[in-house]
Amino acid sequence: MRKVMFKWLAMFLAVVLCAGVVSCKDDDDDDNGASGNSIVGTWRYDFGYNAYALMTFNEDLTGIYREYDEEDGGWWSYTFTWLQNNGKVMVIDDEDGYGDEYYNVTVTATKLTWTYNNGYGGEKQVCTRQQ
């Protein structure tokens, strides 16, 4: 009797352990490119006629923002540090320490979509990956 009960208990535990391993989801929402869809790289956002921004995110969590606006006289830029976590990206200006928050971040091989917290309810932006 004990032998039969032990076998049933062993089989039950094996099924429970297998179900537990299969049902576990990946808790790492920000894989930093393990899926091939990393934010690392250069992204372009067009915001007007002859006006666009290039944001380069480096693997070492640094970056550079470059903006071109023909009406405002051409190029200007700043360097930044960035953090990515739980569908959000924080970009912190290296010079003044001011931070911009982007949320609802999704990355594909060619497109970066996020909502920029502009203080007026958010602005959805779609950026394209540059080569």
Backbone as XML, in Angstrom:
<?xml version="1.0"?>
<chain id="A" units="angstrom">
  <residue number="1" name="MET">
    <atom name="N" x="0.813" y="-1.184" z="0.000"/>
    <atom name="CA" x="0.000" y="0.000" z="0.000"/>
    <atom name="C" x="0.861" y="1.254" z="0.000"/>
  </residue>
  <residue number="2" name="ARG">
    <atom name="N" x="1.894" y="1.260" z="0.836"/>
    <atom name="CA" x="2.777" y="2.426" z="0.892"/>
    <atom name="C" x="3.472" y="2.654" z="-0.443"/>
  </residue>
  <residue number="3" name="LYS">
    <atom name="N" x="3.842" y="1.572" z="-1.084"/>
    <atom name="CA" x="4.546" y="1.666" z="-2.364"/>
    <atom name="C" x="3.652" y="2.303" z="-3.434"/>
  </residue>
  <residue number="4" name="VAL">
    <atom name="N" x="2.385" y="1.934" z="-3.465"/>
    <atom name="CA" x="1.425" y="2.480" z="-4.432"/>
    <atom name="C" x="1.183" y="3.962" z="-4.134"/>
  </residue>
  <residue number="5" name="MET">
    <atom name="N" x="1.022" y="4.282" z="-2.870"/>
    <atom name="CA" x="0.800" y="5.674" z="-2.474"/>
    <atom name="C" x="2.009" y="6.530" z="-2.807"/>
  </residue>
  <residue number="6" name="PHE">
    <atom name="N" x="3.192" y="6.010" z="-2.594"/>
    <atom name="CA" x="4.412" y="6.745" z="-2.921"/>
    <atom name="C" x="4.490" y="7.032" z="-4.420"/>
  </residue>
  <residue number="7" name="LYS">
    <atom name="N" x="4.124" y="6.046" z="-5.259"/>
    <atom name="CA" x="4.144" y="6.228" z="-6.715"/>
    <atom name="C" x="3.150" y="7.311" z="-7.138"/>
  </residue>
  <residue number="8" name="TRP">
    <atom name="N" x="1.943" y="7.280" z="-6.558"/>
    <atom name="CA" x="0.946" y="8.294" z="-6.892"/>
    <atom name="C" x="1.408" y="9.684" z="-6.453"/>
  </residue>
  <residue number="9" name="LEU">
    <atom name="N" x="1.987" y="9.774" z="-5.301"/>
    <atom name="CA" x="2.495" y="11.054" z="-4.799"/>
    <atom name="C" x="3.626" y="11.567" z="-5.686"/>
  </residue>
  <residue number="10" name="ALA">
    <atom name="N" x="4.527" y="10.680" z="-6.095"/>
    <atom name="CA" x="5.634" y="11.059" z="-6.971"/>
    <atom name="C" x="5.113" y="11.544" z="-8.322"/>
  </residue>
  <residue number="11" name="MET">
    <atom name="N" x="4.117" y="10.847" z="-8.878"/>
    <atom name="CA" x="3.545" y="11.268" z="-10.160"/>
    <atom name="C" x="2.832" y="12.614" z="-10.016"/>
  </residue>
  <residue number="12" name="PHE">
    <atom name="N" x="2.112" y="12.802" z="-8.927"/>
    <atom name="CA" x="1.420" y="14.068" z="-8.695"/>
    <atom name="C" x="2.415" y="15.221" z="-8.594"/>
  </residue>
  <residue number="13" name="LEU">
    <atom name="N" x="3.467" y="15.036" z="-7.841"/>
    <atom name="CA" x="4.486" y="16.082" z="-7.722"/>
    <atom name="C" x="5.164" y="16.376" z="-9.057"/>
  </residue>
  <residue number="14" name="ALA">
    <atom name="N" x="5.414" y="15.342" z="-9.848"/>
    <atom name="CA" x="6.019" y="15.535" z="-11.170"/>
    <atom name="C" x="5.101" y="16.362" z="-12.067"/>
  </residue>
  <residue number="15" name="VAL">
    <atom name="N" x="3.803" y="16.082" z="-12.046"/>
    <atom name="CA" x="2.842" y="16.844" z="-12.854"/>
    <atom name="C" x="2.780" y="18.294" z="-12.381"/>
  </residue>
  <residue number="16" name="VAL">
    <atom name="N" x="2.735" y="18.512" z="-11.085"/>
    <atom name="CA" x="2.675" y="19.869" z="-10.534"/>
    <atom name="C" x="3.936" y="20.653" z="-10.909"/>
  </residue>
  <residue number="17" name="LEU">
    <atom name="N" x="5.096" y="20.047" z="-10.777"/>
    <atom name="CA" x="6.342" y="20.731" z="-11.138"/>
    <atom name="C" x="6.401" y="21.048" z="-12.626"/>
  </residue>
  <residue number="18" name="CYS">
    <atom name="N" x="5.986" y="20.135" z="-13.468"/>
    <atom name="CA" x="5.970" y="20.383" z="-14.921"/>
    <atom name="C" x="5.020" y="21.518" z="-15.262"/>
  </residue>
  <residue number="19" name="ALA">
    <atom name="N" x="3.837" y="21.507" z="-14.656"/>
    <atom name="CA" x="2.861" y="22.570" z="-14.906"/>
    <atom name="C" x="3.406" y="23.915" z="-14.428"/>
  </residue>
  <residue number="20" name="GLY">
    <atom name="N" x="4.093" y="23.920" z="-13.317"/>
    <atom name="CA" x="4.674" y="25.160" z="-12.794"/>
    <atom name="C" x="5.741" y="25.718" z="-13.703"/>
  </residue>
  <residue number="21" name="VAL">
    <atom name="N" x="6.590" y="24.872" z="-14.235"/>
    <atom name="CA" x="7.656" y="25.329" z="-15.127"/>
    <atom name="C" x="7.075" y="25.851" z="-16.433"/>
  </residue>
  <residue number="22" name="VAL">
    <atom name="N" x="6.091" y="25.172" z="-16.992"/>
    <atom name="CA" x="5.485" y="25.571" z="-18.264"/>
    <atom name="C" x="4.710" y="26.871" z="-18.111"/>
  </residue>
  <residue number="23" name="SER">
    <atom name="N" x="4.059" y="27.085" z="-16.975"/>
    <atom name="CA" x="3.206" y="28.254" z="-16.814"/>
    <atom name="C" x="3.961" y="29.516" z="-16.423"/>
  </residue>
  <residue number="24" name="CYS">
    <atom name="N" x="5.213" y="29.409" z="-16.062"/>
    <atom name="CA" x="5.969" y="30.598" z="-15.678"/>
    <atom name="C" x="6.175" y="31.489" z="-16.880"/>
  </residue>
  <residue number="25" name="LYS">
    <atom name="N" x="5.876" y="32.790" z="-16.723"/>
    <atom name="CA" x="6.108" y="33.725" z="-17.819"/>
    <atom name="C" x="7.420" y="34.442" z="-17.568"/>
  </residue>
  <residue number="26" name="ASP">
    <atom name="N" x="7.945" y="35.014" z="-18.628"/>
    <atom name="CA" x="9.173" y="35.779" z="-18.529"/>
    <atom name="C" x="8.861" y="37.112" z="-17.874"/>
  </residue>
  <residue number="27" name="ASP">
    <atom name="N" x="9.448" y="37.393" z="-16.730"/>
    <atom name="CA" x="9.209" y="38.643" z="-16.016"/>
    <atom name="C" x="10.045" y="39.790" z="-16.545"/>
  </residue>
  <residue number="28" name="ASP">
    <atom name="N" x="10.953" y="39.545" z="-17.431"/>
    <atom name="CA" x="11.845" y="40.583" z="-17.933"/>
    <atom name="C" x="11.197" y="41.274" z="-19.124"/>
  </residue>
  <residue number="29" name="ASP">
    <atom name="N" x="10.398" y="42.339" z="-18.847"/>
    <atom name="CA" x="9.702" y="43.059" z="-19.902"/>
    <atom name="C" x="10.651" y="43.814" z="-20.814"/>
  </residue>
  <residue number="30" name="ASP">
    <atom name="N" x="11.784" y="44.230" z="-20.324"/>
    <atom name="CA" x="12.739" y="45.014" z="-21.088"/>
    <atom name="C" x="13.978" y="44.168" z="-21.325"/>
  </residue>
  <residue number="31" name="ASP">
    <atom name="N" x="13.966" y="43.451" z="-22.434"/>
    <atom name="CA" x="15.029" y="42.490" z="-22.688"/>
    <atom name="C" x="16.267" y="43.126" z="-23.298"/>
  </residue>
  <residue number="32" name="ASN">
    <atom name="N" x="16.237" y="44.446" z="-23.486"/>
    <atom name="CA" x="17.374" y="45.162" z="-24.069"/>
    <atom name="C" x="17.908" y="44.481" z="-25.312"/>
  </residue>
  <residue number="33" name="GLY">
    <atom name="N" x="16.977" y="44.023" z="-26.146"/>
    <atom name="CA" x="17.379" y="43.520" z="-27.444"/>
    <atom name="C" x="17.485" y="42.030" z="-27.580"/>
  </residue>
  <residue number="34" name="ALA">
    <atom name="N" x="17.233" y="41.272" z="-26.534"/>
    <atom name="CA" x="17.344" y="39.825" z="-26.658"/>
    <atom name="C" x="16.370" y="39.288" z="-27.705"/>
  </residue>
  <residue number="35" name="SER">
    <atom name="N" x="15.253" y="39.985" z="-27.890"/>
    <atom name="CA" x="14.279" y="39.562" z="-28.896"/>
    <atom name="C" x="14.612" y="40.116" z="-30.270"/>
  </residue>
  <residue number="36" name="GLY">
    <atom name="N" x="15.668" y="40.903" z="-30.379"/>
    <atom name="CA" x="16.024" y="41.526" z="-31.653"/>
    <atom name="C" x="15.385" y="42.882" z="-31.831"/>
  </residue>
  <residue number="37" name="ASN">
    <atom name="N" x="14.588" y="43.329" z="-30.881"/>
    <atom name="CA" x="13.903" y="44.610" z="-30.967"/>
    <atom name="C" x="14.381" y="45.533" z="-29.858"/>
  </residue>
  <residue number="38" name="SER">
    <atom name="N" x="15.599" y="45.953" z="-29.950"/>
    <atom name="CA" x="16.214" y="46.797" z="-28.934"/>
    <atom name="C" x="16.018" y="48.261" z="-29.271"/>
  </residue>
  <residue number="39" name="ILE">
    <atom name="N" x="15.897" y="49.081" z="-28.248"/>
    <atom name="CA" x="15.835" y="50.526" z="-28.440"/>
    <atom name="C" x="17.209" y="51.082" z="-28.830"/>
  </residue>
  <residue number="40" name="VAL">
    <atom name="N" x="18.257" y="50.302" z="-28.611"/>
    <atom name="CA" x="19.610" y="50.745" z="-28.960"/>
    <atom name="C" x="19.688" y="50.989" z="-30.464"/>
  </residue>
  <residue number="41" name="GLY">
    <atom name="N" x="20.190" y="52.160" z="-30.820"/>
    <atom name="CA" x="20.295" y="52.552" z="-32.222"/>
    <atom name="C" x="19.868" y="53.993" z="-32.392"/>
  </residue>
  <residue number="42" name="THR">
    <atom name="N" x="19.717" y="54.424" z="-33.638"/>
    <atom name="CA" x="19.317" y="55.793" z="-33.949"/>
    <atom name="C" x="17.903" y="55.793" z="-34.508"/>
  </residue>
  <residue number="43" name="TRP">
    <atom name="N" x="17.080" y="56.689" z="-33.972"/>
    <atom name="CA" x="15.667" y="56.786" z="-34.329"/>
    <atom name="C" x="15.358" y="58.195" z="-34.821"/>
  </residue>
  <residue number="44" name="ARG">
    <atom name="N" x="14.511" y="58.296" z="-35.838"/>
    <atom name="CA" x="14.121" y="59.593" z="-36.404"/>
    <atom name="C" x="12.642" y="59.843" z="-36.125"/>
  </residue>
  <residue number="45" name="TYR">
    <atom name="N" x="12.378" y="61.087" z="-35.662"/>
    <atom name="CA" x="11.007" y="61.526" z="-35.435"/>
    <atom name="C" x="10.797" y="62.818" z="-36.222"/>
  </residue>
  <residue number="46" name="ASP">
    <atom name="N" x="9.879" y="62.792" z="-37.188"/>
    <atom name="CA" x="9.547" y="63.981" z="-37.979"/>
    <atom name="C" x="8.430" y="64.741" z="-37.274"/>
  </residue>
  <residue number="47" name="PHE">
    <atom name="N" x="8.652" y="66.048" z="-37.034"/>
    <atom name="CA" x="7.629" y="66.819" z="-36.334"/>
    <atom name="C" x="7.218" y="68.079" z="-37.076"/>
  </residue>
  <residue number="48" name="GLY">
    <atom name="N" x="7.608" y="68.227" z="-38.319"/>
    <atom name="CA" x="7.180" y="69.373" z="-39.104"/>
    <atom name="C" x="7.887" y="69.394" z="-40.443"/>
  </residue>
  <residue number="49" name="TYR">
    <atom name="N" x="7.556" y="70.400" z="-41.245"/>
    <atom name="CA" x="8.201" y="70.547" z="-42.538"/>
    <atom name="C" x="9.664" y="70.917" z="-42.318"/>
  </residue>
  <residue number="50" name="ASN">
    <atom name="N" x="10.577" y="70.112" z="-42.852"/>
    <atom name="CA" x="12.017" y="70.313" z="-42.659"/>
    <atom name="C" x="12.392" y="70.426" z="-41.186"/>
  </residue>
  <residue number="51" name="ALA">
    <atom name="N" x="11.719" y="69.631" z="-40.354"/>
    <atom name="CA" x="12.017" y="69.613" z="-38.922"/>
    <atom name="C" x="11.929" y="68.168" z="-38.433"/>
  </residue>
  <residue number="52" name="TYR">
    <atom name="N" x="13.012" y="67.701" z="-37.830"/>
    <atom name="CA" x="13.028" y="66.333" z="-37.324"/>
    <atom name="C" x="14.073" y="66.203" z="-36.224"/>
  </residue>
  <residue number="53" name="ALA">
    <atom name="N" x="13.947" y="65.124" z="-35.475"/>
    <atom name="CA" x="14.898" y="64.831" z="-34.401"/>
    <atom name="C" x="15.497" y="63.455" z="-34.646"/>
  </residue>
  <residue number="54" name="LEU">
    <atom name="N" x="16.764" y="63.313" z="-34.289"/>
    <atom name="CA" x="17.457" y="62.028" z="-34.293"/>
    <atom name="C" x="17.874" y="61.737" z="-32.860"/>
  </residue>
  <residue number="55" name="MET">
    <atom name="N" x="17.450" y="60.592" z="-32.334"/>
    <atom name="CA" x="17.842" y="60.174" z="-30.984"/>
    <atom name="C" x="18.644" y="58.896" z="-31.120"/>
  </residue>
  <residue number="56" name="THR">
    <atom name="N" x="19.865" y="58.918" z="-30.610"/>
    <atom name="CA" x="20.720" y="57.740" z="-30.629"/>
    <atom name="C" x="20.851" y="57.208" z="-29.211"/>
  </residue>
  <residue number="57" name="PHE">
    <atom name="N" x="20.433" y="55.951" z="-29.021"/>
    <atom name="CA" x="20.543" y="55.256" z="-27.744"/>
    <atom name="C" x="21.694" y="54.273" z="-27.847"/>
  </residue>
  <residue number="58" name="ASN">
    <atom name="N" x="22.702" y="54.432" z="-26.994"/>
    <atom name="CA" x="23.860" y="53.541" z="-26.977"/>
    <atom name="C" x="23.671" y="52.435" z="-25.946"/>
  </residue>
  <residue number="59" name="GLU">
    <atom name="N" x="24.369" y="51.322" z="-26.139"/>
    <atom name="CA" x="24.269" y="50.190" z="-25.212"/>
    <atom name="C" x="24.720" y="50.535" z="-23.800"/>
  </residue>
  <residue number="60" name="ASP">
    <atom name="N" x="25.608" y="51.526" z="-23.658"/>
    <atom name="CA" x="26.109" y="51.897" z="-22.328"/>
    <atom name="C" x="25.181" y="52.880" z="-21.604"/>
  </residue>
  <residue number="61" name="LEU">
    <atom name="N" x="23.910" y="52.995" z="-22.078"/>
    <atom name="CA" x="22.874" y="53.839" z="-21.484"/>
    <atom name="C" x="23.172" y="55.337" z="-21.619"/>
  </residue>
  <residue number="62" name="THR">
    <atom name="N" x="23.972" y="55.714" z="-22.611"/>
    <atom name="CA" x="24.187" y="57.113" z="-22.969"/>
    <atom name="C" x="23.530" y="57.346" z="-24.316"/>
  </residue>
  <residue number="63" name="GLY">
    <atom name="N" x="23.445" y="58.598" z="-24.712"/>
    <atom name="CA" x="22.866" y="58.883" z="-26.013"/>
    <atom name="C" x="23.062" y="60.327" z="-26.406"/>
  </residue>
  <residue number="64" name="ILE">
    <atom name="N" x="22.596" y="60.648" z="-27.602"/>
    <atom name="CA" x="22.650" y="62.019" z="-28.095"/>
    <atom name="C" x="21.344" y="62.325" z="-28.816"/>
  </residue>
  <residue number="65" name="TYR">
    <atom name="N" x="20.838" y="63.511" z="-28.535"/>
    <atom name="CA" x="19.638" y="64.020" z="-29.200"/>
    <atom name="C" x="20.082" y="65.123" z="-30.143"/>
  </residue>
  <residue number="66" name="ARG">
    <atom name="N" x="19.725" y="64.986" z="-31.424"/>
    <atom name="CA" x="20.043" y="66.013" z="-32.416"/>
    <atom name="C" x="18.743" y="66.425" z="-33.088"/>
  </residue>
  <residue number="67" name="GLU">
    <atom name="N" x="18.530" y="67.734" z="-33.166"/>
    <atom name="CA" x="17.306" y="68.231" z="-33.763"/>
    <atom name="C" x="17.642" y="69.195" z="-34.889"/>
  </residue>
  <residue number="68" name="TYR">
    <atom name="N" x="16.951" y="69.026" z="-36.005"/>
    <atom name="CA" x="17.120" y="69.931" z="-37.130"/>
    <atom name="C" x="15.799" y="70.634" z="-37.386"/>
  </residue>
  <residue number="69" name="ASP">
    <atom name="N" x="15.847" y="71.964" z="-37.449"/>
    <atom name="CA" x="14.664" y="72.758" z="-37.769"/>
    <atom name="C" x="15.120" y="73.902" z="-38.650"/>
  </residue>
  <residue number="70" name="GLU">
    <atom name="N" x="14.749" y="73.833" z="-39.914"/>
    <atom name="CA" x="15.188" y="74.835" z="-40.876"/>
    <atom name="C" x="14.759" y="76.240" z="-40.473"/>
  </residue>
  <residue number="71" name="GLU">
    <atom name="N" x="13.537" y="76.397" z="-39.956"/>
    <atom name="CA" x="13.031" y="77.710" z="-39.542"/>
    <atom name="C" x="13.810" y="78.291" z="-38.372"/>
  </residue>
  <residue number="72" name="ASP">
    <atom name="N" x="14.274" y="77.426" z="-37.471"/>
    <atom name="CA" x="14.995" y="77.892" z="-36.281"/>
    <atom name="C" x="16.502" y="77.977" z="-36.488"/>
  </residue>
  <residue number="73" name="GLY">
    <atom name="N" x="16.967" y="77.771" z="-37.712"/>
    <atom name="CA" x="18.380" y="77.991" z="-37.985"/>
    <atom name="C" x="19.254" y="76.760" z="-38.025"/>
  </residue>
  <residue number="74" name="GLY">
    <atom name="N" x="18.676" y="75.579" z="-38.101"/>
    <atom name="CA" x="19.517" y="74.399" z="-38.282"/>
    <atom name="C" x="19.553" y="73.463" z="-37.095"/>
  </residue>
  <residue number="75" name="TRP">
    <atom name="N" x="20.757" y="72.955" z="-36.807"/>
    <atom name="CA" x="20.953" y="71.881" z="-35.820"/>
    <atom name="C" x="21.208" y="72.401" z="-34.422"/>
  </residue>
  <residue number="76" name="TRP">
    <atom name="N" x="20.757" y="71.654" z="-33.437"/>
    <atom name="CA" x="21.190" y="71.782" z="-32.051"/>
    <atom name="C" x="21.121" y="70.397" z="-31.434"/>
  </residue>
  <residue number="77" name="SER">
    <atom name="N" x="21.856" y="70.180" z="-30.354"/>
    <atom name="CA" x="21.927" y="68.832" z="-29.784"/>
    <atom name="C" x="22.275" y="68.873" z="-28.302"/>
  </residue>
  <residue number="78" name="TYR">
    <atom name="N" x="22.062" y="67.735" z="-27.655"/>
    <atom name="CA" x="22.517" y="67.534" z="-26.281"/>
    <atom name="C" x="22.746" y="66.050" z="-26.052"/>
  </residue>
  <residue number="79" name="THR">
    <atom name="N" x="23.565" y="65.728" z="-25.078"/>
    <atom name="CA" x="23.805" y="64.337" z="-24.708"/>
    <atom name="C" x="22.901" y="63.986" z="-23.527"/>
  </residue>
  <residue number="80" name="PHE">
    <atom name="N" x="22.626" y="62.696" z="-23.391"/>
    <atom name="CA" x="21.736" y="62.267" z="-22.323"/>
    <atom name="C" x="22.124" y="60.885" z="-21.812"/>
  </residue>
  <residue number="81" name="THR">
    <atom name="N" x="21.555" y="60.552" z="-20.670"/>
    <atom name="CA" x="21.608" y="59.223" z="-20.088"/>
    <atom name="C" x="20.177" y="58.690" z="-20.125"/>
  </residue>
  <residue number="82" name="TRP">
    <atom name="N" x="20.026" y="57.389" z="-20.371"/>
    <atom name="CA" x="18.677" y="56.851" z="-20.469"/>
    <atom name="C" x="18.512" y="55.586" z="-19.646"/>
  </residue>
  <residue number="83" name="LEU">
    <atom name="N" x="17.270" y="55.341" z="-19.241"/>
    <atom name="CA" x="16.887" y="54.145" z="-18.488"/>
    <atom name="C" x="15.615" y="53.593" z="-19.110"/>
  </residue>
  <residue number="84" name="GLN">
    <atom name="N" x="15.485" y="52.278" z="-19.164"/>
    <atom name="CA" x="14.287" y="51.639" z="-19.697"/>
    <atom name="C" x="13.802" y="50.612" z="-18.698"/>
  </residue>
  <residue number="85" name="ASN">
    <atom name="N" x="12.483" y="50.689" z="-18.372"/>
    <atom name="CA" x="11.928" y="49.754" z="-17.404"/>
    <atom name="C" x="10.413" y="49.731" z="-17.519"/>
  </residue>
  <residue number="86" name="ASN">
    <atom name="N" x="9.828" y="48.553" z="-17.542"/>
    <atom name="CA" x="8.378" y="48.363" z="-17.503"/>
    <atom name="C" x="7.633" y="49.209" z="-18.526"/>
  </residue>
  <residue number="87" name="GLY">
    <atom name="N" x="8.092" y="49.200" z="-19.773"/>
    <atom name="CA" x="7.396" y="49.922" z="-20.832"/>
    <atom name="C" x="7.592" y="51.414" z="-20.810"/>
  </residue>
  <residue number="88" name="LYS">
    <atom name="N" x="8.572" y="51.889" z="-20.038"/>
    <atom name="CA" x="8.862" y="53.322" z="-19.962"/>
    <atom name="C" x="10.329" y="53.563" z="-20.282"/>
  </residue>
  <residue number="89" name="VAL">
    <atom name="N" x="10.609" y="54.725" z="-20.836"/>
    <atom name="CA" x="11.980" y="55.162" z="-21.067"/>
    <atom name="C" x="12.122" y="56.545" z="-20.455"/>
  </residue>
  <residue number="90" name="MET">
    <atom name="N" x="13.158" y="56.741" z="-19.658"/>
    <atom name="CA" x="13.469" y="58.051" z="-19.087"/>
    <atom name="C" x="14.755" y="58.540" z="-19.737"/>
  </residue>
  <residue number="91" name="VAL">
    <atom name="N" x="14.702" y="59.755" z="-20.292"/>
    <atom name="CA" x="15.864" y="60.387" z="-20.920"/>
    <atom name="C" x="16.245" y="61.577" z="-20.053"/>
  </residue>
  <residue number="92" name="ILE">
    <atom name="N" x="17.484" y="61.585" z="-19.548"/>
    <atom name="CA" x="17.934" y="62.619" z="-18.622"/>
    <atom name="C" x="19.050" y="63.418" z="-19.286"/>
  </residue>
  <residue number="93" name="ASP">
    <atom name="N" x="18.808" y="64.706" z="-19.480"/>
    <atom name="CA" x="19.779" y="65.614" z="-20.095"/>
    <atom name="C" x="21.036" y="65.677" z="-19.227"/>
  </residue>
  <residue number="94" name="ASP">
    <atom name="N" x="22.201" y="65.400" z="-19.817"/>
    <atom name="CA" x="23.449" y="65.383" z="-19.056"/>
    <atom name="C" x="23.839" y="66.762" z="-18.530"/>
  </residue>
  <residue number="95" name="GLU">
    <atom name="N" x="23.435" y="67.816" z="-19.232"/>
    <atom name="CA" x="23.855" y="69.167" z="-18.838"/>
    <atom name="C" x="23.044" y="69.719" z="-17.672"/>
  </residue>
  <residue number="96" name="ASP">
    <atom name="N" x="21.716" y="69.651" z="-17.762"/>
    <atom name="CA" x="20.901" y="70.264" z="-16.716"/>
    <atom name="C" x="20.182" y="69.265" z="-15.807"/>
  </residue>
  <residue number="97" name="GLY">
    <atom name="N" x="20.267" y="67.959" z="-16.113"/>
    <atom name="CA" x="19.646" y="66.940" z="-15.288"/>
    <atom name="C" x="18.145" y="66.818" z="-15.454"/>
  </residue>
  <residue number="98" name="TYR">
    <atom name="N" x="17.561" y="67.601" z="-16.342"/>
    <atom name="CA" x="16.121" y="67.535" z="-16.586"/>
    <atom name="C" x="15.780" y="66.237" z="-17.300"/>
  </residue>
  <residue number="99" name="GLY">
    <atom name="N" x="14.687" y="65.609" z="-16.913"/>
    <atom name="CA" x="14.313" y="64.326" z="-17.498"/>
    <atom name="C" x="13.015" y="64.385" z="-18.279"/>
  </residue>
  <residue number="100" name="ASP">
    <atom name="N" x="12.960" y="63.627" z="-19.362"/>
    <atom name="CA" x="11.737" y="63.446" z="-20.145"/>
    <atom name="C" x="11.311" y="61.993" z="-20.010"/>
  </residue>
  <residue number="101" name="GLU">
    <atom name="N" x="10.011" y="61.781" z="-19.790"/>
    <atom name="CA" x="9.492" y="60.431" z="-19.642"/>
    <atom name="C" x="8.676" y="60.048" z="-20.873"/>
  </residue>
  <residue number="102" name="TYR">
    <atom name="N" x="8.953" y="58.861" z="-21.380"/>
    <atom name="CA" x="8.195" y="58.284" z="-22.486"/>
    <atom name="C" x="7.596" y="56.985" z="-21.967"/>
  </residue>
  <residue number="103" name="TYR">
    <atom name="N" x="6.321" y="56.762" z="-22.230"/>
    <atom name="CA" x="5.677" y="55.550" z="-21.730"/>
    <atom name="C" x="4.906" y="54.868" z="-22.857"/>
  </residue>
  <residue number="104" name="ASN">
    <atom name="N" x="4.328" y="53.701" z="-22.580"/>
    <atom name="CA" x="3.698" y="52.849" z="-23.592"/>
    <atom name="C" x="4.689" y="52.569" z="-24.726"/>
  </residue>
  <residue number="105" name="VAL">
    <atom name="N" x="5.912" y="52.272" z="-24.366"/>
    <atom name="CA" x="6.986" y="52.076" z="-25.338"/>
    <atom name="C" x="6.874" y="50.696" z="-25.987"/>
  </residue>
  <residue number="106" name="THR">
    <atom name="N" x="6.869" y="50.683" z="-27.316"/>
    <atom name="CA" x="6.951" y="49.434" z="-28.062"/>
    <atom name="C" x="8.022" y="49.600" z="-29.134"/>
  </residue>
  <residue number="107" name="VAL">
    <atom name="N" x="8.787" y="48.538" z="-29.335"/>
    <atom name="CA" x="9.893" y="48.570" z="-30.288"/>
    <atom name="C" x="9.764" y="47.382" z="-31.227"/>
  </residue>
  <residue number="108" name="THR">
    <atom name="N" x="9.842" y="47.654" z="-32.522"/>
    <atom name="CA" x="9.952" y="46.592" z="-33.511"/>
    <atom name="C" x="11.287" y="46.786" z="-34.212"/>
  </residue>
  <residue number="109" name="ALA">
    <atom name="N" x="11.553" y="45.975" z="-35.197"/>
    <atom name="CA" x="12.828" y="46.084" z="-35.914"/>
    <atom name="C" x="12.972" y="47.440" z="-36.603"/>
  </residue>
  <residue number="110" name="THR">
    <atom name="N" x="11.870" y="48.076" z="-36.984"/>
    <atom name="CA" x="11.947" y="49.330" z="-37.744"/>
    <atom name="C" x="11.224" y="50.500" z="-37.108"/>
  </residue>
  <residue number="111" name="LYS">
    <atom name="N" x="10.445" y="50.267" z="-36.056"/>
    <atom name="CA" x="9.605" y="51.327" z="-35.513"/>
    <atom name="C" x="9.666" y="51.378" z="-33.988"/>
  </residue>
  <residue number="112" name="LEU">
    <atom name="N" x="9.759" y="52.594" z="-33.473"/>
    <atom name="CA" x="9.693" y="52.863" z="-32.034"/>
    <atom name="C" x="8.457" y="53.729" z="-31.812"/>
  </residue>
  <residue number="113" name="THR">
    <atom name="N" x="7.524" y="53.232" z="-31.017"/>
    <atom name="CA" x="6.310" y="53.983" z="-30.722"/>
    <atom name="C" x="6.262" y="54.210" z="-29.221"/>
  </residue>
  <residue number="114" name="TRP">
    <atom name="N" x="5.966" y="55.454" z="-28.838"/>
    <atom name="CA" x="5.853" y="55.783" z="-27.424"/>
    <atom name="C" x="4.965" y="56.992" z="-27.258"/>
  </residue>
  <residue number="115" name="THR">
    <atom name="N" x="4.581" y="57.250" z="-26.015"/>
    <atom name="CA" x="3.834" y="58.453" z="-25.686"/>
    <atom name="C" x="4.751" y="59.330" z="-24.859"/>
  </residue>
  <residue number="116" name="TYR">
    <atom name="N" x="4.911" y="60.562" z="-25.317"/>
    <atom name="CA" x="5.777" y="61.531" z="-24.645"/>
    <atom name="C" x="4.955" y="62.300" z="-23.632"/>
  </residue>
  <residue number="117" name="ASN">
    <atom name="N" x="5.415" y="62.334" z="-22.399"/>
    <atom name="CA" x="4.724" y="63.056" z="-21.343"/>
    <atom name="C" x="5.047" y="64.542" z="-21.480"/>
  </residue>
  <residue number="118" name="ASN">
    <atom name="N" x="4.233" y="65.243" z="-22.286"/>
    <atom name="CA" x="4.496" y="66.655" z="-22.560"/>
    <atom name="C" x="3.809" y="67.598" z="-21.577"/>
  </residue>
  <residue number="119" name="GLY">
    <atom name="N" x="3.144" y="67.060" z="-20.571"/>
    <atom name="CA" x="2.484" y="67.894" z="-19.576"/>
    <atom name="C" x="1.061" y="68.274" z="-19.946"/>
  </residue>
  <residue number="120" name="TYR">
    <atom name="N" x="0.622" y="67.893" z="-21.140"/>
    <atom name="CA" x="-0.723" y="68.218" z="-21.598"/>
    <atom name="C" x="-1.507" y="66.961" z="-21.944"/>
  </residue>
  <residue number="121" name="GLY">
    <atom name="N" x="-1.235" y="65.872" z="-21.307"/>
    <atom name="CA" x="-1.972" y="64.643" z="-21.535"/>
    <atom name="C" x="-1.236" y="63.612" z="-22.369"/>
  </residue>
  <residue number="122" name="GLY">
    <atom name="N" x="-0.066" y="63.922" z="-22.858"/>
    <atom name="CA" x="0.727" y="62.953" z="-23.608"/>
    <atom name="C" x="0.589" y="63.116" z="-25.106"/>
  </residue>
  <residue number="123" name="GLU">
    <atom name="N" x="1.662" y="62.862" z="-25.793"/>
    <atom name="CA" x="1.712" y="62.970" z="-27.248"/>
    <atom name="C" x="2.307" y="61.688" z="-27.807"/>
  </residue>
  <residue number="124" name="LYS">
    <atom name="N" x="1.535" y="60.960" z="-28.609"/>
    <atom name="CA" x="2.026" y="59.725" z="-29.212"/>
    <atom name="C" x="3.005" y="60.086" z="-30.326"/>
  </residue>
  <residue number="125" name="GLN">
    <atom name="N" x="4.152" y="59.428" z="-30.311"/>
    <atom name="CA" x="5.181" y="59.658" z="-31.325"/>
    <atom name="C" x="5.593" y="58.325" z="-31.940"/>
  </residue>
  <residue number="126" name="VAL">
    <atom name="N" x="5.797" y="58.329" z="-33.243"/>
    <atom name="CA" x="6.277" y="57.157" z="-33.961"/>
    <atom name="C" x="7.599" y="57.523" z="-34.608"/>
  </residue>
  <residue number="127" name="CYS">
    <atom name="N" x="8.638" y="56.777" z="-34.255"/>
    <atom name="CA" x="9.984" y="57.031" z="-34.775"/>
    <atom name="C" x="10.387" y="55.855" z="-35.664"/>
  </residue>
  <residue number="128" name="THR">
    <atom name="N" x="11.229" y="56.135" z="-36.646"/>
    <atom name="CA" x="11.716" y="55.079" z="-37.526"/>
    <atom name="C" x="13.198" y="54.869" z="-37.298"/>
  </residue>
  <residue number="129" name="ARG">
    <atom name="N" x="13.610" y="53.594" z="-37.358"/>
    <atom name="CA" x="15.022" y="53.249" z="-37.145"/>
    <atom name="C" x="15.822" y="53.715" z="-38.350"/>
  </residue>
  <residue number="130" name="GLN">
    <atom name="N" x="16.977" y="54.313" z="-38.074"/>
    <atom name="CA" x="17.896" y="54.780" z="-39.113"/>
    <atom name="C" x="19.033" y="53.802" z="-39.271"/>
  </residue>
  <residue number="131" name="GLN">
    <atom name="N" x="19.560" y="53.692" z="-40.451"/>
    <atom name="CA" x="20.683" y="52.776" z="-40.709"/>
    <atom name="C" x="22.015" y="53.432" z="-40.426"/>
  </residue>
</chain>
